[in-house]
Amino acid sequence: MAVEIPAEITVTLDLIKGRSIAWPRIESSQEIMAIGSAKPMEDAARIAFTELVLWLEKDYGFNRLEAYMLCTQVARARLAQMVDPLYTFVAKFPKKYLPKKSR
């Protein structure tokens, strides 16, 4: 069963020329989020957290191991859907733990 509702939203997309990401990323006012989709569910989670760690490393200056360790303490995980043949998993990281972007 799914809960579908009508909604009006505002979406902002950023295109960074010359740069690519492997999986979708979302940024809200409170969190940055990476999405992974795969089967089995563990692979979807692994994809989402790997993308989140790489994001923290590339855009926020974290050492990869430090980003991984911090994610184990403060990141949240959400199973977004399991109806499709693939599972969709979201790894969320609170912005309050982020330094300024180092772009």
N, C-alpha and C positions, 0 to 999 in steps of 0.2 A: 504494500500500500504506500502511496506517496501523497504528500500534501502539496498540492499546487494551488497557488494563489496569484491573482493579478497584482502587479506592482509597477510603480513608476520609479525608476532609478536613474542616477547620473553615473556614467562610467567614464573614466579618463584613462586613455591608453598612451603609453610612452613608447616611442620607437627610438632605439639607440642604434644609429647606423654603425655597421661594422662589428656588431656584437650579437651573439646568439645565445639562447638558453635552450636546454634540452626539454624542459617541462614548464607548464604554466606557473606563474608567480602572481600573487595578489598582495596588495598593500592596503591596509585599512588605517584608520587613525590610531588604532591600538596595537596592531600586529603586522608582521610580515608573514606570508604564508607560501608554502611551496606545495604543489600538487603532484601526486604520482598515481598512475593507473596501470594495473597489472593483475595477473593471476599467477600464483596464489596471493592472498592478502599480504603476506609478509613481504613479497616483492614490491607491492604498491607502497607499503610503509617505508621500505628501504629506499625506494626512488625519491619519495617526498623528503625524507630526512637528509639524504645525500645532497639533493638540490638545495635544501635550506642551509646546510653546512657550507656548500660551495658559494652560496650567495653571501653568507656572513664573511667568508674569507675574501671574496673578490671586492665587494662593495663597502665593507665595514672594517677591513684591516685585521680581522682575527686570524691568528694562526689556525690551521685546519684542526689540529688536535684540541686546541682551546675551544674552538667553536663546537666541536663534537661534545666535549665535556660539559660546556655550558648548556647545550641543548638537552643533555640528560637530566639537568637540574630544573630548567625553567620552561622548556618547550612543551607544548600540548599537542596531542594527537587526536584526530577526528576521522572516523570512517564516514566518508561523505555519501557513498552509495555502494550497494552490493547486489543490485538487481540485474544490471548489465552483466554480460559474461566476465567483464573485468571489474575488479574492485577499485574504487577511487578513494584515496587517502590524502588527508591534508595535515601537514606539519606546520604548527603555528609557533611563532617566536614573539614574545612581548617586546614592543619598541622601547620600553623603559630601560631595557638592558643594552641598548645599542649606543655606541659612540656616534659622533657625527660622521656622515658619509665621507670617504676619502677619495672621491672621484677626482 
